[in-house]
Amino acid sequence: MMMSLTQHGANLFRLARFGLINSYLVREEDGLTLIDANLPGSAPTILKAARQIGLPILCITLTHAHGDHIGSLDALRAALPNAEVSISARDARLLAGDLSVDAGEGPSKLKGDLRGAKTRPDRLLRGGDKVGSLRAVSAAGHTPGQLAFLDGRDGTLIAGDAFQMAGGLGVAGQLRWLFPFPALATWDTQLAAESAARLTDLAPSRLAVGHGSVLENPVAAMQKAVEEAGRRGPKTA
């Protein structure tokens, strides 16, 4: 399955399927961290991209457990049995097929493609944990345990579906008619907007999202999207 490979800055490589569905390879001194496993059938192209870069994939880290982010996880695990697989402690439950919502946690029904996977994570992440040069940041809302990852070397923020760029920059839960799927799959829109505001406060130099292009110097656009989400108030798609 064809995927385009583009480099952004010194250490970030975007792999885009259909130009819209992204995985990222983050370069470290000794290897690569893969952020998100994309749709089923993507594993051969992801492995080929790592060979092009010339480094092994040492870590497979998932922002959240929706099917377009974990679709090739089992195939990648089979190909890379020694790579560390990590996801948030909360979304690990979704990965394992547990779709229950805790009392007081938010809406009673989760949304989106929650197909799960056979692979079990080697490491459960929480906000503040490090994966190489990346620091995990809580970005709950799209799913209960979504994480974003901030690269301490250059300020790149890999935000999962906390924001999207397809159809214009928007916060998770904001409907973009050109690409409505992230909004339709967002579990708690109010929590998503709060998480987006916290991510904006990190003042990233670069925003890399699950869907759409990479945005340089994104803070003003992120602020605008957060303000728009606040004016519209919490909505469920």
C-alpha positions in Angstrom: 0.0 0.0 0.0 1.5 3.3 -1.1 2.2 5.9 1.5 4.1 9.2 1.0 7.1 9.9 3.2 8.1 13.5 4.0 10.7 14.9 6.4 9.9 17.8 8.7 12.8 19.3 10.6 15.8 17.1 11.7 13.9 14.2 13.3 10.3 13.9 12.2 9.1 11.8 9.2 5.5 11.8 8.2 4.0 8.7 6.5 0.6 9.5 5.0 -1.8 7.0 3.5 -4.3 8.6 1.1 -2.7 11.9 2.0 -4.8 12.0 5.1 -4.1 9.2 7.6 -0.7 9.7 9.3 1.9 7.7 11.1 5.2 9.3 12.2 8.8 8.1 12.5 10.8 10.0 15.1 14.6 9.7 14.8 16.7 9.0 17.9 20.4 8.4 18.0 20.0 4.6 18.0 16.8 4.1 16.1 13.3 5.2 15.4 10.1 5.6 17.4 7.0 4.9 15.3 4.0 6.9 16.4 0.7 5.1 15.4 0.3 2.0 13.2 -2.1 3.4 10.6 -4.7 1.3 8.7 -4.4 -2.4 8.1 -2.0 -3.2 5.3 0.4 -0.4 6.1 3.1 -2.4 7.8 5.2 -3.2 4.7 5.4 0.5 3.7 6.2 1.6 7.3 9.1 -1.0 7.4 10.3 0.2 4.0 10.3 3.8 5.2 12.5 2.9 8.2 14.9 1.1 5.8 15.1 4.3 3.7 15.9 6.4 6.8 18.5 3.8 7.7 17.5 3.1 11.3 15.6 0.3 13.0 12.2 0.8 14.6 12.8 0.3 18.3 9.5 1.6 19.8 5.9 1.5 18.5 3.9 4.1 20.5 0.2 4.7 20.0 -1.6 8.0 20.6 -4.9 6.2 21.0 -6.7 3.0 20.2 -8.9 3.9 17.2 -8.6 1.5 14.2 -6.9 4.0 11.9 -4.1 4.3 14.5 -3.7 0.6 15.5 -4.7 -1.1 12.2 -1.2 -2.5 11.4 -0.1 -3.0 15.0 -0.3 -6.8 15.0 1.6 -7.1 11.6 4.3 -4.7 12.9 4.6 -6.7 16.2 5.1 -9.9 14.1 7.8 -8.2 12.0 9.4 -6.4 14.9 9.1 -8.7 17.9 11.7 -6.8 20.0 10.2 -3.3 19.5 8.6 -1.9 22.6 4.9 -1.3 22.2 3.4 1.4 24.4 0.0 3.2 24.8 -1.7 5.0 27.7 -2.8 2.9 30.6 -6.4 4.0 29.9 -6.5 3.3 26.1 -4.8 -0.1 26.7 -8.2 -1.2 27.9 -9.7 -0.2 24.5 -6.9 -2.1 22.7 -7.9 -5.2 24.7 -11.6 -4.8 23.8 -12.8 -3.4 27.1 -15.1 -0.6 26.0 -16.5 0.2 29.5 -16.6 3.8 30.8 -15.8 4.4 34.4 -18.3 6.2 36.7 -17.9 10.0 36.4 -15.5 9.7 33.5 -17.6 11.2 30.7 -20.2 10.0 28.1 -21.4 6.5 28.6 -20.7 5.4 25.1 -17.4 5.4 23.3 -17.2 6.3 19.6 -15.2 5.4 16.6 -13.6 2.2 15.3 -12.5 0.3 18.4 -11.6 -3.0 16.8 -8.8 -3.7 19.3 -5.7 -5.8 18.6 -4.1 -9.0 19.7 -0.9 -7.2 20.6 -0.6 -6.3 24.3 1.6 -3.3 25.2 4.9 -3.8 26.8 4.6 -0.4 28.6 1.7 1.6 29.9 2.2 5.4 29.6 1.0 8.3 31.7 1.4 12.0 31.2 5.0 13.0 31.8 6.5 9.7 30.8 9.4 9.7 28.3 9.7 7.7 25.1 13.2 8.6 23.9 13.2 12.4 23.3 9.4 12.5 23.5 7.4 13.4 26.6 3.9 12.1 26.8 1.2 14.7 27.4 -2.4 13.8 28.4 -4.8 14.7 25.5 -8.0 13.0 26.6 -11.3 13.7 24.9 -11.1 12.1 21.5 -10.7 8.9 23.5 -10.5 8.6 27.3 -6.7 8.0 27.3 -5.4 9.7 24.2 -1.8 11.0 24.5 0.2 13.6 22.6 4.0 13.6 22.5 6.3 16.6 22.7 9.8 16.4 21.3 12.1 18.2 23.8 14.7 18.8 21.2 12.8 21.1 18.8 9.3 21.6 20.2 7.5 19.3 17.7 4.1 18.2 19.1 2.7 15.0 17.7 -1.0 15.4 18.8 -2.8 12.4 17.6 -6.4 13.4 16.9 -6.5 16.2 19.5 -6.3 18.4 16.4 -6.8 17.7 12.8 -5.6 19.5 9.7 -7.8 17.8 7.1 -10.3 20.3 6.0 -8.8 23.1 8.1 -7.2 23.1 11.6 -9.8 22.0 14.1 -10.0 20.7 17.6 -11.3 17.1 18.1 -15.0 17.2 18.0 -15.2 20.2 15.6 -16.9 19.0 12.5 -15.0 19.6 9.3 -17.2 18.6 6.4 -14.2 17.8 4.1 -13.1 15.2 6.6 -15.7 14.6 9.3 -14.5 11.3 10.7 -12.3 12.6 13.7 -15.3 14.7 14.9 -17.7 11.8 14.5 -15.3 9.5 16.5 -14.7 12.0 19.4 -16.0 10.7 22.7 -16.1 13.8 24.9 -16.0 17.1 23.0 -15.7 19.3 26.1 -12.8 17.4 27.5 -11.2 17.4 24.0 -11.4 21.2 23.9 -9.8 21.5 27.3 -7.0 19.2 26.2 -6.5 21.2 23.0 -6.1 24.3 25.1 -3.5 22.7 27.3 -1.6 21.5 24.2 -1.7 25.0 22.8 -0.2 26.3 26.0 2.9 24.2 25.3 3.7 26.6 22.5 4.9 23.9 20.1 7.1 24.9 17.1 5.5 22.3 14.9 2.2 20.5 15.0 1.9 17.0 13.6 -1.6 15.5 13.7 -3.2 12.2 12.8 -5.0 13.6 9.8 -3.7 16.2 7.4 -0.5 18.1 6.8 2.2 19.1 9.3 1.9 22.7 10.4 4.9 24.9 11.2 4.7 27.7 13.8 1.2 26.6 14.7 0.4 28.4 17.9 -1.8 31.2 16.5 -3.8 28.7 14.4 -4.2 26.4 17.4 -5.4 29.3 19.6 -7.9 30.3 17.0 -9.2 26.7 16.8 -9.5 26.5 20.6 -11.3 29.8 20.7 -13.7 28.6 18.0 -14.4 25.4 19.9 -15.1 27.5 23.1 -17.5 29.8 21.3 -19.5 26.9 19.9 -19.5 25.1 23.2 -19.5 21.4 23.7 -21.2 19.5 20.9 -21.5 15.8 20.2 -21.4 14.8 16.5 
